[in-house]
């Protein structure tokens, strides 16, 4: 008996076909009834093994922390402490203000960097080189110790005061974080501007627009699709980097936790409290960043990325064993 693999057409006379393409069957030349092919799904045993190993590691990690010398009741008591919540609010405030400073400064520096004027281009390059090449921690200490170089801060005929009174911890935090962020945002904005086709600029100039009008009305709106997603990532990174302002005694989230730990000797407990709030803040803004990226991807992708809920549903569906054709 000779057999061959065929596919029956849909809607044949005896109703054996199904669907638009029919059901794969083994056709026999001696006239016997065709037998459907049984599709057996491939089992991925490596996934089960790797999943079991990861779960075992997580169980070990949780048990290690649970059995450690940590008073978890203290952690729970101080998560909602007024000083901690106020510190988290100040962390959020300096992060938002510093990001706004960095965004405005980044746009200005990017335009200067791409200018045909060698002076403005050189100044922009020097600023980016200095502030990207030195750590934020060092920059904060430099601003905090600026009175050693300039004891008096003076704007002729307008303002004069001692530098120690001008460089308060809040001003130092905003300057240190904002100027550093401006250097990184300048490169992000420059990449976004360069992603816009030069024909757009040429068309705008042909319509009589000036260089400034072309940049404001034509180039920057199109560059936002490239600028916005990494900007959200930069803000989340800035939110964590803001913990460095504790070195200049600014009472942010980490500094507030350190003050309480110095009073109660609950060092590890307060670090867990600070970590909880940092995780909460970054998680909230990570969700916002995801939907922001999804929105700006509408103009370049046919199929938008799945939302977190859609990913969960897709992962749950893969755990189910596919139906086997009989």
C-alpha positions as CSV (number, residue, x, y, z in Angstrom):
1,X,0.0,0.0,0.0
2,X,1.4,3.4,-1.0
3,X,0.4,6.5,0.9
4,X,1.0,10.2,0.2
5,X,0.3,13.3,2.3
6,X,-2.5,15.4,0.8
7,X,-4.8,18.2,2.0
8,X,-8.5,17.9,1.3
9,X,-10.2,20.9,-0.1
10,X,-12.6,22.8,2.0
11,X,-16.3,22.1,1.5
12,X,-16.0,18.9,-0.5
13,X,-18.9,16.7,-1.4
14,X,-18.8,14.4,1.6
15,X,-18.1,17.3,4.1
16,X,-14.7,15.9,5.1
17,X,-12.9,19.2,4.5
18,X,-12.8,21.8,7.2
19,X,-11.7,25.4,7.4
20,X,-10.4,27.4,4.5
21,X,-7.5,25.0,3.7
22,X,-8.9,21.7,4.9
23,X,-7.5,19.2,7.3
24,X,-4.2,17.5,6.6
25,X,-4.8,13.8,6.0
26,X,-2.9,10.7,4.8
27,X,-4.4,9.6,1.5
28,X,-4.2,6.0,0.5
29,X,-4.2,4.8,-3.1
30,X,-6.1,1.6,-2.4
31,X,-9.3,3.5,-1.7
32,X,-9.2,3.2,2.1
33,X,-10.6,6.2,4.2
34,X,-8.1,8.9,4.7
35,X,-6.7,9.2,8.3
36,X,-6.1,12.6,9.9
37,X,-2.6,13.5,11.0
38,X,-2.2,13.7,14.8
39,X,-0.2,16.9,15.6
40,X,1.8,16.3,18.8
41,X,3.0,19.6,20.4
42,X,6.8,19.8,21.1
43,X,7.5,19.7,24.8
44,X,10.1,22.3,26.0
45,X,11.7,20.5,29.0
46,X,14.4,23.2,29.2
47,X,11.8,25.8,30.1
48,X,10.5,23.6,33.0
49,X,14.0,23.0,34.3
50,X,15.1,26.7,34.1
51,X,11.8,27.8,35.7
52,X,12.2,25.3,38.5
53,X,15.8,26.5,39.2
54,X,14.7,30.2,39.2
55,X,11.9,29.5,41.6
56,X,14.2,27.5,43.9
57,X,16.6,30.4,43.9
58,X,13.8,32.9,44.8
59,X,12.6,30.6,47.6
60,X,16.2,30.5,49.0
61,X,16.6,34.2,48.7
62,X,13.3,35.0,50.5
63,X,14.0,32.5,53.3
64,X,17.5,34.0,53.7
65,X,16.1,37.5,54.2
66,X,13.3,36.2,56.4
67,X,15.7,34.4,58.7
68,X,18.2,37.3,58.8
69,X,18.8,39.7,61.6
70,X,16.2,42.2,60.4
71,X,13.2,43.5,62.4
72,X,10.5,43.5,59.7
73,X,8.0,45.1,62.1
74,X,10.3,48.1,62.2
75,X,10.3,48.2,58.4
76,X,6.5,48.1,58.4
77,X,6.2,50.8,61.0
78,X,8.5,53.3,59.2
79,X,7.3,52.8,55.6
80,X,4.4,55.3,56.4
81,X,6.5,57.5,58.7
82,X,5.9,61.2,58.1
83,X,9.6,62.0,57.7
84,X,10.0,59.2,55.2
85,X,7.0,60.3,53.1
86,X,8.2,63.9,53.3
87,X,11.7,62.8,52.1
88,X,10.1,60.9,49.2
89,X,8.2,64.0,48.2
90,X,11.4,66.1,48.2
91,X,13.1,63.4,46.2
92,X,10.3,63.5,43.6
93,X,10.4,67.3,43.6
94,X,14.1,67.7,42.9
95,X,13.9,65.0,40.3
96,X,11.2,66.7,38.4
97,X,12.8,70.2,38.6
98,X,16.2,68.8,37.7
99,X,14.7,67.0,34.7
100,X,13.0,70.2,33.5
101,X,16.4,72.1,33.9
102,X,18.1,69.3,32.0
103,X,15.5,69.2,29.2
104,X,15.6,72.9,28.5
105,X,19.4,73.0,28.8
106,X,19.6,69.9,26.6
107,X,17.6,71.5,23.8
108,X,19.7,74.7,23.9
109,X,23.0,72.7,23.9
110,X,21.9,70.4,21.1
111,X,21.0,73.4,18.9
112,X,24.3,75.1,19.8
113,X,26.2,71.9,19.1
114,X,24.7,71.7,15.6
115,X,25.2,75.4,14.9
116,X,27.6,76.4,12.1
117,X,29.1,79.0,14.6
118,X,32.3,77.4,15.9
119,X,32.2,79.4,19.2
120,X,28.7,78.2,20.2
121,X,29.5,74.7,18.9
122,X,32.7,74.6,20.9
123,X,31.1,75.8,24.1
124,X,28.4,73.2,23.8
125,X,30.9,70.4,23.2
126,X,33.0,71.6,26.2
127,X,30.0,71.7,28.5
128,X,28.9,68.2,27.5
129,X,32.4,66.8,27.8
130,X,32.9,68.2,31.3
131,X,29.6,67.2,32.8
132,X,29.4,63.8,31.2
133,X,33.0,63.0,32.0
134,X,32.8,63.7,35.8
135,X,30.7,61.8,38.3
136,X,27.6,63.4,39.7
137,X,28.9,62.8,43.2
138,X,32.0,64.9,42.5
139,X,29.9,67.6,40.9
140,X,27.7,67.9,43.9
141,X,30.8,68.2,46.2
142,X,32.2,70.9,43.9
143,X,29.1,73.0,44.0
144,X,28.8,72.5,47.8
145,X,32.4,73.6,48.3
146,X,32.3,76.5,45.8
147,X,32.7,79.0,48.7
148,X,36.3,78.0,49.0
149,X,36.9,79.5,45.6
150,X,34.3,82.3,45.5
151,X,33.5,83.5,49.0
152,X,31.1,86.1,47.8
153,X,28.4,85.7,45.2
154,X,27.7,89.0,43.4
155,X,25.6,90.2,40.5
156,X,26.7,93.8,39.9
157,X,24.1,96.3,41.0
158,X,21.5,93.6,41.6
159,X,22.5,91.0,44.3
160,X,25.4,90.3,46.7
161,X,25.7,87.7,49.4
162,X,28.0,85.1,50.9
163,X,28.4,82.0,48.7
164,X,27.6,79.7,51.7
165,X,24.2,81.4,52.0
166,X,23.6,81.1,48.3
167,X,24.6,77.5,47.8
168,X,22.1,75.9,50.1
169,X,21.6,72.1,49.9
170,X,18.6,72.5,47.7
171,X,20.4,74.8,45.2
172,X,23.4,72.4,45.2
173,X,21.1,69.4,44.5
174,X,19.3,71.2,41.6
175,X,22.5,72.5,40.1
176,X,24.3,69.2,40.4
177,X,21.5,67.0,39.0
178,X,20.1,69.5,36.5
179,X,23.4,70.5,34.8
180,X,24.5,66.9,34.6
181,X,21.2,65.8,33.2
182,X,21.4,68.7,30.6
183,X,24.6,67.2,29.2
184,X,23.0,63.8,28.6
185,X,19.7,65.3,27.3
186,X,21.8,67.4,24.8
187,X,23.0,64.2,23.1
188,X,19.4,62.7,23.1
189,X,18.0,65.8,21.6
190,X,20.8,66.0,19.0
191,X,20.1,62.4,18.0
192,X,16.4,63.2,17.7
193,X,17.1,66.3,15.5
194,X,19.4,64.4,13.3
195,X,16.8,61.7,12.8
196,X,14.6,64.1,10.9
197,X,15.2,64.0,7.1
198,X,17.1,67.0,5.8
199,X,14.4,67.5,3.1
200,X,12.1,68.7,5.8
201,X,14.5,71.6,6.6
202,X,15.0,72.4,2.9
203,X,11.2,72.5,2.3
204,X,10.7,74.8,5.3
205,X,13.4,77.1,4.0
206,X,11.8,77.1,0.6
207,X,8.6,78.3,2.2
208,X,10.4,81.3,3.6
209,X,10.9,80.1,7.2
210,X,13.9,81.2,9.2
211,X,16.3,78.8,10.9
212,X,14.6,79.3,14.2
213,X,11.1,78.8,12.8
214,X,12.2,75.7,11.0
215,X,13.6,74.2,14.2
216,X,10.6,75.2,16.3
217,X,7.8,74.3,13.9
218,X,9.1,71.6,11.7
219,X,12.2,69.7,13.1
220,X,11.5,69.5,16.8
221,X,7.9,68.3,16.6
222,X,9.1,65.4,14.3
223,X,12.1,64.7,16.5
224,X,9.9,64.2,19.6
225,X,9.2,60.6,18.5
226,X,12.9,59.9,19.1
227,X,13.5,62.2,22.0
228,X,10.6,61.3,24.3
229,X,11.2,57.5,25.0
230,X,14.8,57.9,26.2
231,X,13.8,61.0,28.1
232,X,11.5,58.8,30.2
233,X,14.3,56.4,30.9
234,X,16.6,59.3,31.9
235,X,14.0,60.5,34.4
236,X,13.8,57.1,36.0
237,X,17.6,57.0,36.2
238,X,17.6,60.6,37.7
239,X,15.1,59.5,40.3
240,X,17.6,57.0,41.6
241,X,20.6,59.2,41.1
242,X,19.0,61.8,43.3
243,X,19.9,59.7,46.3
244,X,23.4,61.2,46.0
245,X,22.2,64.5,47.3
246,X,22.3,63.0,50.8
247,X,26.1,63.8,50.7
248,X,25.3,67.6,50.8
249,X,22.8,67.1,53.7
250,X,19.7,67.7,51.6
251,X,16.8,65.8,53.5
252,X,15.7,63.6,50.6
253,X,14.4,60.1,51.0
254,X,17.8,58.5,51.6
255,X,18.9,61.2,54.0
256,X,15.7,61.0,56.0
257,X,16.2,57.2,56.3
258,X,19.8,57.8,57.5
259,X,18.7,60.3,60.1
260,X,16.2,57.8,61.5
261,X,18.6,54.9,61.4
262,X,21.2,57.0,63.3
263,X,18.6,57.6,66.0
264,X,17.2,54.1,66.2
265,X,20.2,52.0,65.1
266,X,17.9,50.3,62.6
267,X,20.4,50.6,59.8
268,X,19.3,47.7,57.6
269,X,15.6,48.3,58.3
270,X,15.7,51.9,57.1
271,X,17.6,50.9,54.0
272,X,14.8,48.5,53.2
273,X,12.3,51.3,53.8
274,X,14.1,53.6,51.4
275,X,14.4,50.8,48.8
276,X,10.7,50.2,49.0
277,X,9.9,53.9,48.2
278,X,12.5,54.1,45.4
279,X,11.0,50.9,43.9
280,X,7.4,52.3,44.2
281,X,8.4,55.6,42.5
282,X,10.4,54.1,39.7
283,X,7.7,51.5,39.1
284,X,5.0,54.1,38.7
285,X,7.0,56.1,36.3
286,X,8.1,53.0,34.4
287,X,4.5,52.2,33.6
288,X,4.0,55.8,32.5
289,X,7.2,55.6,30.3
290,X,5.9,52.4,28.7
291,X,2.6,53.9,27.6
292,X,4.4,57.0,26.5
293,X,6.7,55.0,24.3
294,X,3.7,53.0,23.0
295,X,2.0,56.2,22.1
296,X,4.9,57.6,20.1
297,X,5.5,54.3,18.4
298,X,2.1,54.6,16.6
299,X,3.6,56.5,13.7
300,X,6.4,54.0,13.0
301,X,5.1,50.5,13.9
302,X,2.2,48.6,12.3
303,X,1.6,46.5,15.4
304,X,2.0,48.3,18.7
305,X,3.8,46.6,21.6
306,X,1.6,44.7,23.9
307,X,0.4,46.3,27.1
308,X,1.5,44.7,30.4
309,X,-2.0,43.1,30.8
310,X,-1.8,41.7,27.3
311,X,1.6,40.2,28.0
312,X,0.3,38.6,31.2
313,X,-2.6,37.1,29.2
314,X,-0.3,35.9,26.5
315,X,2.1,34.3,29.0
316,X,-0.8,32.5,30.8
317,X,-2.1,31.2,27.5
318,X,1.3,29.6,26.7
319,X,1.1,27.6,29.9
320,X,-1.9,25.8,28.6
321,X,-1.2,22.7,26.6
322,X,-2.4,23.2,22.9
323,X,-5.2,21.0,21.8
324,X,-4.2,18.0,19.8
325,X,-6.0,17.1,16.7
326,X,-7.4,13.6,16.9
